[in-house]
Structure formats: C-alpha cells, structure tokens
Amino acid sequence: REEGERIYGPGVADIKGGTILIWMVLKALKEMSPELFGQLRFSVLINATEEGGCAEFYELAQPYVRTGDLACLVYEAGGGTRDGGSTVVVSRKGAARFLLETYGKEAHSGNHHKRGASAIVELADKIQRIHELTDYERGITFNVGVIEGGTTVNAVAGYASARVDLRATHDEGLAWGRARIREMEGDGVVVSADGKHRCRVEISERPGYPPWEPNEASDLLGNLAIKIGEELGQKIHPTRRKGASDGAHFWKFLPTLDGLGPVGRNTHCSVHDPERGLEQESVDRPSFVRRALLSLALIERLARE
C-alpha cells in the first residue's frame, strides 16, 4: 500500500526493492549511455535464500568473479540518516549459525518422573551458557532465536532444539565463538533422578557468512560515493553494519560496496499493528530515483577512471 511518499509491504526495501533498483540502473544505463553499457560486462546474482543462509550461493557465484572486474555492488536496503542523507555499507559482521539438539529420556510426568531426563532442561542450561558468551567489547554476539521441544505437557521431554546465531567482526572472533559452541557437544548436565539416563547434546553448523572486515578498497568506494553524492546534492554516509550479506563473499576478491538499495525502515516486519508497536516494512518512494542516480554515476566513474 502507498501512503504519501512511502510504500509499505514485505520486502519493499529489503530486498525486493533492491532487485527493482538493479533493473532501473541497468535499464537507464542501456538507454542513456548505450556505448558505455556495451563496453561493460554485468553479472546479476540474485539469492532468494539469503536471509536464511545458502551454502550453494558462493560456489555458484564464483565463476562470475573474474580478474579485472571493477567492483561488486550489493543492493541491500540503504538507511536514512538524521541529516536527510542515506547510507552505504563498507563492511559487515560475519555470521555462523548452528542447530543445537538435546536428547533425553521420555517419561510420564506423574507415574515415572524419576525415570525422565528432560531435554528441555538440558537445552535451557545451554541457552544460558550461550548468552553468557556475548562480548560486546570484542564485537562478538550470540543469539538463540528459535527453540522447540517436547510433545505434551504430561511427559518429560525426550528431545529439544535451538537455532543459534553467532556474529563477529573478524575471523578470529568467529573461530573463537565456533569453538565455544562446539565445547557444549557430548554428554549433558541433566541426569534422570534414578541415575540411569543422562542427556546428550549434538551440534551441527548451518550456512553462514564470513566477516567482511574493514578494508581499503571498500573504503575507497565509500569515499567515491560521498564525492558523487555531493555532486548530486545527496549526503552519503559510509557505515559498518552488523548484519550479514552476500557481499561478504566477494570483498577479498574485488572492491565491494553494499547498501545501495532504496532507503527503507522496519525491515523484516511484515505486520502492521500500531497498537502492538509494529510498523510494517516501508520504503521511501523518491529514494529509488536518488539511489539509481548514485549507482549510475558510480558505475560511470569506475568505468571511465
């Protein structure tokens, strides 16, 4: 839906809006500067599973990254700033994700409570330990985002699980956090009251993202965006975001700049319910043109200089 200059709906900014912006930029470049368009090779890589992590994406994308490529431009949503400007992204945290499963011994909660070893209690212990690992000074955070377990209220749970998200600014922090999670694997701390059954913990890693560390090439692109923005009457602010993106796969191979999508807010919120404090994801409609102009000028400057 549209209200004034804002468009509301799931993904209008992140990342459907970015996909639209890619199309706008390429269409405008082809129509307005066909000679330049013909001189350049564009590879458009779209990952529909980006938010959940995708182990295959990087492998599939590698053949498109070639020696001499000018840049990798990523169209995750941009952010607005208090001075009326907008952001681009020059680095991001890495992300590692885990499935933590606890196995116990089921038992009737009334007749045979002593025989039960609760997988839920074991999971609760691990959740507390995981959250205590967060170290803001080192830029390392842990989050248990989803938990499941048990089958019925009158049975000691034999199985429970949690999905864990780890974020770190550098490779060393990600390796440290991964090792701490792995230390929890094996025998658990919960034992049935009759002493015959001990819980067990199993951990498997899910697709994640390497850290996109601060680097000179991305900073140079960010500074170029500032200069182009000034020429266009736009205030551009390079930022270091804590969320991950597929740009993290490419920065070591070629200069990478992210957050070039339209300016949005409340990303990932699909529900509009002001009484519960929920405002649906939205995008600034005029920002599509502003951001397209920024990208067009950036591509032209990279190609010509």
C-alpha positions as semicolon CSV with decimal commas, in nm:
position;residue;x (nm);y (nm);z (nm)
1;R;0,000;0,000;0,000
2;E;0,107;0,359;-0,054
3;E;0,077;0,641;0,196
4;G;0,221;0,969;0,080
5;E;0,577;0,910;-0,033
6;R;0,610;0,575;0,140
7;I;0,531;0,226;0,010
8;Y;0,450;-0,045;0,268
9;G;0,478;-0,420;0,231
10;P;0,701;-0,724;0,298
11;G;1,036;-0,683;0,127
12;V;0,964;-0,345;-0,035
13;A;1,306;-0,228;0,086
14;D;1,490;-0,548;0,175
15;I;1,543;-0,689;-0,075
16;K;1,273;-0,676;-0,343
17;G;1,330;-0,301;-0,357
18;G;1,698;-0,364;-0,423
19;T;1,616;-0,603;-0,706
20;I;1,394;-0,338;-0,868
21;L;1,675;-0,085;-0,833
22;I;1,921;-0,313;-1,015
23;W;1,674;-0,328;-1,306
24;M;1,627;0,051;-1,301
25;V;2,003;0,115;-1,311
26;L;2,075;-0,126;-1,597
27;K;1,774;-0,011;-1,799
28;A;1,867;0,357;-1,759
29;L;2,233;0,295;-1,844
30;K;2,142;0,100;-2,158
31;E;1,902;0,370;-2,277
32;M;2,104;0,679;-2,180
33;S;2,458;0,559;-2,247
34;P;2,444;0,260;-2,483
35;E;2,812;0,291;-2,574
36;L;2,922;0,263;-2,211
37;F;2,669;-0,012;-2,147
38;G;2,813;-0,211;-2,436
39;Q;3,168;-0,175;-2,306
40;L;3,090;-0,330;-1,971
41;R;3,002;-0,682;-1,859
42;F;2,736;-0,711;-1,590
43;S;2,667;-1,021;-1,383
44;V;2,345;-1,001;-1,182
45;L;2,341;-1,253;-0,897
46;I;2,015;-1,287;-0,701
47;N;1,990;-1,512;-0,394
48;A;1,634;-1,587;-0,286
49;T;1,752;-1,767;0,031
50;E;1,995;-1,501;0,154
51;E;1,827;-1,433;0,488
52;G;1,848;-1,796;0,598
53;G;2,196;-1,863;0,465
54;C;2,275;-2,059;0,149
55;A;2,579;-2,285;0,124
56;E;2,549;-2,316;-0,255
57;F;2,534;-1,945;-0,343
58;Y;2,904;-1,867;-0,314
59;E;3,003;-2,176;-0,512
60;L;2,757;-2,086;-0,788
61;A;2,869;-1,721;-0,789
62;Q;3,245;-1,785;-0,812
63;P;3,260;-1,836;-1,192
64;Y;3,118;-1,486;-1,241
65;V;3,401;-1,317;-1,049
66;R;3,686;-1,254;-1,293
67;T;4,024;-1,080;-1,288
68;G;3,980;-0,717;-1,385
69;D;3,625;-0,679;-1,255
70;L;3,572;-0,320;-1,143
71;A;3,354;-0,378;-0,839
72;C;3,086;-0,582;-0,665
73;L;2,781;-0,366;-0,595
74;V;2,527;-0,504;-0,347
75;Y;2,169;-0,377;-0,333
76;E;2,065;-0,449;0,023
77;A;1,846;-0,167;0,155
78;G;2,003;0,166;0,235
79;G;1,935;0,353;0,556
80;G;1,822;0,707;0,616
81;T;2,018;0,948;0,837
82;R;1,908;1,236;1,059
83;D;2,059;1,496;0,827
84;G;1,836;1,381;0,540
85;G;2,109;1,171;0,382
86;S;2,146;0,798;0,333
87;T;2,400;0,525;0,396
88;V;2,614;0,283;0,201
89;V;2,791;-0,014;0,362
90;V;3,169;-0,074;0,357
91;S;3,198;-0,370;0,600
92;R;2,981;-0,618;0,789
93;K;2,999;-0,871;1,066
94;G;3,032;-1,237;0,983
95;A;2,768;-1,487;1,090
96;A;2,784;-1,852;1,192
97;R;2,465;-2,047;1,259
98;F;2,411;-2,370;1,448
99;L;2,141;-2,623;1,522
100;L;2,180;-2,741;1,884
101;E;1,985;-3,057;1,966
102;T;1,940;-3,215;2,309
103;Y;1,832;-3,575;2,360
104;G;1,698;-3,700;2,691
105;K;1,475;-3,976;2,824
106;E;1,099;-3,950;2,790
107;A;0,884;-4,049;3,088
108;H;0,533;-3,988;3,219
109;S;0,549;-3,679;3,439
110;G;0,324;-3,833;3,701
111;N;0,391;-4,205;3,718
112;H;0,758;-4,223;3,619
113;H;0,906;-3,877;3,672
114;K;1,227;-4,020;3,823
115;R;1,299;-4,206;3,500
116;G;1,291;-3,890;3,288
117;A;1,590;-3,684;3,178
118;S;1,449;-3,361;3,038
119;A;1,593;-3,247;2,706
120;I;1,422;-2,912;2,766
121;V;1,607;-2,856;3,095
122;E;1,932;-2,953;2,921
123;L;1,855;-2,704;2,644
124;A;1,777;-2,433;2,900
125;D;2,121;-2,484;3,053
126;K;2,288;-2,449;2,713
127;I;2,087;-2,137;2,628
128;Q;2,209;-1,965;2,945
129;R;2,568;-2,062;2,873
130;I;2,545;-1,940;2,513
131;H;2,412;-1,597;2,604
132;E;2,682;-1,552;2,868
133;L;2,942;-1,581;2,590
134;T;2,845;-1,247;2,430
135;D;3,135;-0,998;2,445
136;Y;3,042;-0,653;2,316
137;E;3,395;-0,516;2,354
138;R;3,525;-0,782;2,114
139;G;3,229;-0,740;1,880
140;I;3,107;-1,097;1,940
141;T;2,737;-1,167;1,998
142;F;2,532;-1,484;2,041
143;N;2,158;-1,522;2,000
144;V;1,924;-1,816;2,044
145;G;1,644;-1,721;1,808
146;V;1,425;-2,032;1,780
147;I;1,356;-2,314;2,029
148;E;1,142;-2,626;2,003
149;G;1,090;-2,927;2,225
150;G;0,860;-3,170;2,397
151;T;0,544;-3,338;2,278
152;T;0,291;-3,295;2,560
153;V;0,267;-3,125;2,898
154;N;0,243;-3,453;3,094
155;A;0,565;-3,605;2,959
156;V;0,928;-3,533;3,041
157;A;1,072;-3,413;2,709
158;G;1,297;-3,651;2,523
159;Y;1,403;-3,401;2,256
160;A;1,454;-3,026;2,223
161;S;1,640;-2,799;1,984
162;A;1,758;-2,442;1,940
163;R;1,887;-2,242;1,648
164;V;2,184;-2,025;1,738
165;D;2,322;-1,717;1,562
166;L;2,683;-1,604;1,619
167;R;2,814;-1,268;1,491
168;A;3,173;-1,146;1,491
169;T;3,366;-0,863;1,328
170;H;3,679;-1,066;1,246
171;D;3,770;-1,424;1,153
172;E;3,939;-1,475;1,491
173;G;3,622;-1,386;1,681
174;L;3,413;-1,616;1,464
175;A;3,657;-1,903;1,521
176;W;3,655;-1,839;1,897
177;G;3,275;-1,838;1,911
178;R;3,252;-2,152;1,696
179;A;3,489;-2,333;1,933
180;R;3,286;-2,229;2,241
181;I;2,966;-2,366;2,085
182;R;3,137;-2,692;1,991
183;E;3,257;-2,739;2,352
184;M;2,895;-2,796;2,454
185;E;2,864;-3,107;2,241
186;G;2,858;-3,452;2,403
187;D;2,732;-3,554;2,745
188;G;2,490;-3,312;2,906
189;V;2,450;-3,198;3,266
190;V;2,095;-3,328;3,317
191;V;2,061;-3,681;3,461
192;S;1,740;-3,864;3,546
193;A;1,659;-3,884;3,919
194;D;1,712;-4,261;3,915
195;G;2,063;-4,203;3,772
196;K;2,014;-4,427;3,469
197;H;1,990;-4,171;3,190
198;R;2,200;-3,864;3,100
199;C;2,108;-3,613;2,832
200;R;2,319;-3,583;2,516
201;V;2,396;-3,272;2,308
202;E;2,454;-3,271;1,932
203;I;2,553;-2,964;1,730
204;S;2,553;-2,912;1,353
205;E;2,655;-2,596;1,169
206;R;2,430;-2,429;0,914
207;P;2,530;-2,194;0,627
208;G;2,664;-1,856;0,737
209;Y;2,877;-1,567;0,617
210;P;3,246;-1,479;0,660
211;P;3,326;-1,142;0,818
212;W;3,355;-0,856;0,571
213;E;3,634;-0,680;0,751
214;P;3,721;-0,309;0,720
215;N;3,942;-0,275;0,412
216;E;4,096;-0,009;0,193
217;A;3,917;-0,100;-0,132
218;S;3,567;-0,078;0,018
219;D;3,658;0,243;0,199
220;L;3,774;0,393;-0,133
221;L;3,438;0,305;-0,290
222;G;3,261;0,456;0,008
223;N;3,459;0,779;-0,028
224;L;3,383;0,785;-0,401
225;A;3,013;0,752;-0,316
226;I;3,046;1,051;-0,083
227;K;3,204;1,260;-0,360
228;I;2,942;1,157;-0,619
229;G;2,668;1,225;-0,366
230;E;2,796;1,579;-0,318
231;E;2,782;1,633;-0,694
232;L;2,423;1,506;-0,700
233;G;2,316;1,702;-0,392
234;Q;2,297;1,386;-0,178
235;K;2,456;1,329;0,162
236;I;2,611;0,982;0,165
237;H;2,742;0,820;0,483
238;P;2,954;0,500;0,463
239;T;2,874;0,270;0,756
240;R;2,991;-0,058;0,906
241;R;2,680;-0,272;0,952
242;K;2,644;-0,556;1,199
243;G;2,410;-0,761;0,980
244;A;2,547;-1,005;0,722
245;S;2,501;-1,007;0,344
246;D;2,629;-1,192;0,039
247;G;2,873;-0,906;-0,017
248;A;3,085;-1,074;0,250
249;H;3,174;-1,345;-0,003
250;F;3,337;-1,105;-0,250
251;W;3,528;-0,828;-0,075
252;K;3,855;-1,023;-0,067
253;F;3,848;-1,060;-0,447
254;L;3,731;-0,721;-0,573
255;P;3,622;-0,383;-0,433
256;T;3,278;-0,423;-0,276
257;L;3,014;-0,169;-0,175
258;D;2,681;-0,262;-0,016
259;G;2,360;-0,094;0,094
260;L;2,298;0,060;-0,249
261;G;1,928;-0,030;-0,244
262;P;1,642;0,212;-0,175
263;V;1,609;0,375;0,165
264;G;1,374;0,181;0,391
265;R;1,283;0,121;0,751
266;N;1,146;-0,156;0,977
267;T;1,290;-0,423;0,751
268;H;1,168;-0,780;0,813
269;C;0,846;-0,661;0,981
270;S;0,562;-0,793;0,766
271;V;0,280;-0,697;1,004
272;H;0,128;-0,352;1,055
273;D;-0,021;-0,333;1,406
274;P;0,050;0,006;1,572
275;E;-0,130;-0,098;1,893
276;R;0,135;-0,368;1,946
277;G;0,416;-0,134;1,841
278;L;0,459;-0,300;1,500
279;E;0,510;-0,084;1,193
280;Q;0,531;-0,266;0,862
281;E;0,840;-0,252;0,644
282;S;0,835;0,050;0,417
283;V;1,045;0,227;0,156
284;D;1,088;0,591;0,060
285;R;0,950;0,602;-0,294
286;P;1,163;0,902;-0,413
287;S;1,475;0,720;-0,293
288;F;1,451;0,480;-0,588
289;V;1,542;0,762;-0,826
290;R;1,804;0,915;-0,597
291;R;1,976;0,583;-0,539
292;A;1,959;0,487;-0,908
293;L;2,132;0,813;-0,997
294;L;2,401;0,740;-0,738
295;S;2,465;0,394;-0,885
296;L;2,468;0,522;-1,244
297;A;2,727;0,786;-1,160
298;L;2,930;0,537;-0,960
299;I;2,937;0,284;-1,247
300;E;3,031;0,555;-1,498
301;R;3,310;0,687;-1,276
302;L;3,452;0,338;-1,219
303;A;3,445;0,261;-1,592
304;R;3,594;0,589;-1,712
305;E;3,857;0,648;-1,444
